[in-house]
């Protein structure tokens, strides 16, 4: 279902479903992970061996701009991509790299503040950085929090 929805989103925005794009979407839909372009490239080469890294970057960024897939940066300067493009946020463990998705939005932008500054908000991102319970327990030398 997710694979079909991603492919349909691409067509709805006027883009062809090329062999390369189909392979990239297949890799993203097949994992619940947040993958870098390099990781996508490594995995996609099993489906499309002649696909080069530049094409992967170009297509990932195109699909992220079109809101077909999600693109996030967990503070390390490396963009990561995910099959979900719907509005959600993340908690990111700085020790083990675990990512916890937050389905409800913790950010509330007051419309009055936006109007006061003559600013039209069209979107936002929220990523929180810290330590998961397992790593926090190891940091404290005891059991997880």
C-alpha positions, -999 to +999 in steps of 0.1 A: +000+000+000+028+025+009+047+016-023+016+023-044+009+055-026+044+068-031+043+060-068+009+076-072+021+108-055+049+110-080+025+107-109+001+132-094+028+158-094+035+152-131+067+131-128+074+098-146+080+067-126+114+058-141+131+026-133+155+045-110+128+063-091+108+031-087+139+014-073+145+043-048+109+043-037+110+005-033+141+007-010+125+035+011+091+018+014+108-015+024+124+000+055+112+020+085+146+036+087+159+071+079+185+065+053+213+087+039+216+090+001+247+067+004+227+041+022+198+043-003+224+039-031+240+008-016+206-008-012+191+003-045+221-012-065+206-047-059+175-036-079+192-012-103+230-020-105+238+008-130+223+035-108+249+061-098+250+081-065+244+114-083+212+101-097+201+089-063+208+123-047+190+141-075+159+119-072+158+119-034+160+157-033+134+161-060+109+137-042+116+154-009+109+189-024+077+175-039+067+161-004+066+126-018+091+114+008+105+130+040+139+146+045+154+152+079+187+162+094+194+150+129+220+176+137+250+159+121+247+177+088+237+145+069+203+145+053+183+114+058+153+103+038+122+083+048+091+070+030+068+091+052+061+126+040+032+132+064+036+157+092+055+141+121+085+147+143+115+129+158+134+122+190+170+114+181+195+096+205+229+112+203+246+080+216+231+051+196+214+070+168+179+055+176+151+075+161+117+077+177+089+091+156+063+114+173+030+113+155+015+143+173+029+177+167+044+193+198+048+227+180+021+253+182+027+284+162+005+312+174-013+328+144-013+361+162+026+361+164+028+352+127+004+380+117+023+404+140+054+398+120+037+397+087+048+361+082+029+333+066+039+299+080+038+271+055+056+244+075+080+236+103+103+209+116+110+197+151+137+173+161+147+168+197+181+155+206+190+136+237+195+100+250+171+071+248+163+051+280+189+024+272+217+049+266+207+071+296+209+040+318+244+032+305+255+068+309+244+068+345+261+034+351+229+018+362+196+007+349+177+026+322+156+055+332 
